[in-house]
Amino acid sequence: QVQLVESGGGLVQPGGSLRLSCAASGSIFSINAMGWYRQVPGKERELVAHITSGGTTHYADSVKGRFSISRDNAKNTMYLQMNSLKPEDTAVYYCNAHVVSDNTRTGYWGQGTQVTVSS
């Protein structure tokens, strides 16, 4: 079994910064792609940023130049540095990871962490 635990969410003023973390634990041989998604009530979950095991990144247009995704493979941990935050960034942020264990690859989700951007 694998668990993903997000941390780092909270309340921040517009223009501020937050850093989210996602730590994977459990029966892990390796982790392939990882990503951050976000969801607001009444809308579908959307991709924010994605990173491959080799470090190739992809960002949603709405966060390009403001957010930065990274990972520490030795710690099975992924990060999302969020700068110049806007009220429209308010959402529950979820991490996703494709984990290889016991010769199978399975996608896992974290429980989510709330990010609120408000003055």
C-alpha positions as a Markdown table, in Angstrom:
| # | Residue | x | y | z |
|---|---|---|---|---|
| 1 | Gln | 0.0 | 0.0 | 0.0 |
| 2 | Val | 1.1 | 3.5 | -0.8 |
| 3 | Gln | 0.2 | 6.8 | 0.8 |
| 4 | Leu | 0.5 | 10.3 | -0.5 |
| 5 | Val | 0.4 | 13.1 | 2.1 |
| 6 | Glu | 0.2 | 16.7 | 1.1 |
| 7 | Ser | 1.2 | 19.6 | 3.3 |
| 8 | Gly | 1.8 | 23.4 | 3.1 |
| 9 | Gly | -1.6 | 24.7 | 2.2 |
| 10 | Gly | -3.2 | 27.7 | 4.0 |
| 11 | Leu | -4.4 | 31.2 | 3.8 |
| 12 | Val | -2.3 | 33.8 | 2.0 |
| 13 | Gln | -2.8 | 37.3 | 0.7 |
| 14 | Pro | -2.8 | 38.0 | -3.1 |
| 15 | Gly | 0.8 | 38.3 | -4.3 |
| 16 | Gly | 2.0 | 36.0 | -1.6 |
| 17 | Ser | 3.7 | 32.6 | -1.8 |
| 18 | Leu | 3.2 | 29.1 | -0.6 |
| 19 | Arg | 5.1 | 25.9 | -0.9 |
| 20 | Leu | 3.2 | 22.6 | -1.1 |
| 21 | Ser | 4.9 | 19.2 | -0.4 |
| 22 | Cys | 3.7 | 15.7 | -1.3 |
| 23 | Ala | 5.4 | 12.8 | 0.4 |
| 24 | Ala | 5.0 | 9.3 | -0.8 |
| 25 | Ser | 5.4 | 6.3 | 1.6 |
| 26 | Gly | 4.8 | 2.6 | 1.6 |
| 27 | Ser | 5.7 | -0.2 | -0.7 |
| 28 | Ile | 7.5 | 1.8 | -3.4 |
| 29 | Phe | 10.0 | 0.5 | -6.0 |
| 30 | Ser | 10.0 | 3.7 | -8.0 |
| 31 | Ile | 7.8 | 6.6 | -8.9 |
| 32 | Asn | 7.2 | 7.6 | -12.5 |
| 33 | Ala | 5.3 | 10.8 | -13.3 |
| 34 | Met | 3.9 | 13.0 | -10.6 |
| 35 | Gly | 1.6 | 15.9 | -10.7 |
| 36 | Trp | -0.3 | 18.6 | -8.9 |
| 37 | Tyr | -4.0 | 19.1 | -9.6 |
| 38 | Arg | -6.6 | 21.5 | -8.1 |
| 39 | Gln | -10.3 | 21.6 | -7.8 |
| 40 | Val | -12.9 | 24.1 | -6.8 |
| 41 | Pro | -16.5 | 23.2 | -5.9 |
| 42 | Gly | -18.7 | 22.6 | -8.9 |
| 43 | Lys | -15.7 | 22.3 | -11.3 |
| 44 | Glu | -13.7 | 19.4 | -12.6 |
| 45 | Arg | -10.2 | 18.7 | -11.2 |
| 46 | Glu | -7.6 | 20.3 | -13.4 |
| 47 | Leu | -3.9 | 19.7 | -13.9 |
| 48 | Val | -1.7 | 22.4 | -12.5 |
| 49 | Ala | 1.8 | 21.0 | -13.1 |
| 50 | His | 3.4 | 17.7 | -14.1 |
| 51 | Ile | 6.9 | 16.3 | -13.7 |
| 52 | Thr | 8.4 | 13.1 | -15.1 |
| 53 | Ser | 10.9 | 10.9 | -13.3 |
| 54 | Gly | 13.6 | 12.6 | -15.4 |
| 55 | Gly | 12.5 | 16.1 | -14.4 |
| 56 | Thr | 10.7 | 17.2 | -17.5 |
| 57 | Thr | 8.0 | 19.6 | -16.4 |
| 58 | His | 4.7 | 20.9 | -17.9 |
| 59 | Tyr | 2.5 | 23.7 | -16.5 |
| 60 | Ala | -1.1 | 24.9 | -17.1 |
| 61 | Asp | -1.1 | 28.2 | -18.9 |
| 62 | Ser | -2.7 | 29.9 | -15.9 |
| 63 | Val | 0.3 | 29.2 | -13.7 |
| 64 | Lys | 3.2 | 29.5 | -16.0 |
| 65 | Gly | 5.9 | 31.8 | -14.7 |
| 66 | Arg | 4.4 | 31.8 | -11.2 |
| 67 | Phe | 4.5 | 28.1 | -10.1 |
| 68 | Ser | 7.4 | 25.8 | -10.1 |
| 69 | Ile | 7.2 | 22.0 | -9.7 |
| 70 | Ser | 10.1 | 19.9 | -8.5 |
| 71 | Arg | 10.9 | 16.5 | -6.9 |
| 72 | Asp | 13.4 | 14.8 | -4.7 |
| 73 | Asn | 13.5 | 11.2 | -5.9 |
| 74 | Ala | 15.7 | 10.1 | -2.9 |
| 75 | Lys | 12.9 | 11.3 | -0.6 |
| 76 | Asn | 9.9 | 10.3 | -2.8 |
| 77 | Thr | 8.7 | 13.8 | -2.4 |
| 78 | Met | 7.3 | 16.4 | -4.8 |
| 79 | Tyr | 7.0 | 20.2 | -4.3 |
| 80 | Leu | 5.0 | 23.0 | -5.8 |
| 81 | Gln | 6.4 | 26.5 | -5.2 |
| 82 | Met | 3.6 | 29.0 | -5.8 |
| 83 | Asn | 4.5 | 32.6 | -6.2 |
| 84 | Ser | 2.4 | 35.7 | -7.1 |
| 85 | Leu | -0.7 | 34.0 | -5.9 |
| 86 | Lys | -4.1 | 35.2 | -7.1 |
| 87 | Pro | -7.6 | 34.8 | -5.7 |
| 88 | Glu | -8.4 | 32.5 | -8.6 |
| 89 | Asp | -5.7 | 30.1 | -7.4 |
| 90 | Thr | -7.9 | 29.3 | -4.4 |
| 91 | Ala | -8.7 | 25.6 | -4.5 |
| 92 | Val | -8.0 | 22.2 | -2.9 |
| 93 | Tyr | -4.7 | 21.0 | -4.3 |
| 94 | Tyr | -4.1 | 17.3 | -4.8 |
| 95 | Cys | -1.0 | 15.4 | -5.6 |
| 96 | Asn | -0.9 | 12.4 | -7.9 |
| 97 | Ala | 1.8 | 9.8 | -8.4 |
| 98 | His | 2.3 | 6.8 | -10.6 |
| 99 | Val | 4.0 | 4.3 | -8.4 |
| 100 | Val | 5.7 | 1.1 | -9.4 |
| 101 | Ser | 5.6 | -1.7 | -6.8 |
| 102 | Asp | 5.4 | -5.5 | -7.1 |
| 103 | Asn | 5.9 | -5.1 | -10.9 |
| 104 | Thr | 2.8 | -3.1 | -11.3 |
| 105 | Arg | 2.2 | 0.6 | -11.8 |
| 106 | Thr | -0.7 | 2.2 | -9.9 |
| 107 | Gly | -1.9 | 5.8 | -9.7 |
| 108 | Tyr | -2.4 | 7.3 | -6.3 |
| 109 | Trp | -4.0 | 10.5 | -5.0 |
| 110 | Gly | -3.3 | 12.4 | -1.8 |
| 111 | Gln | -6.1 | 13.7 | 0.4 |
| 112 | Gly | -5.8 | 17.3 | -0.7 |
| 113 | Thr | -4.7 | 20.5 | 1.0 |
| 114 | Gln | -6.7 | 23.7 | 0.9 |
| 115 | Val | -5.1 | 26.9 | -0.6 |
| 116 | Thr | -7.0 | 30.1 | 0.0 |
| 117 | Val | -5.8 | 33.4 | -1.6 |
| 118 | Ser | -7.7 | 36.3 | 0.0 |
| 119 | Ser | -7.1 | 39.7 | 1.5 |
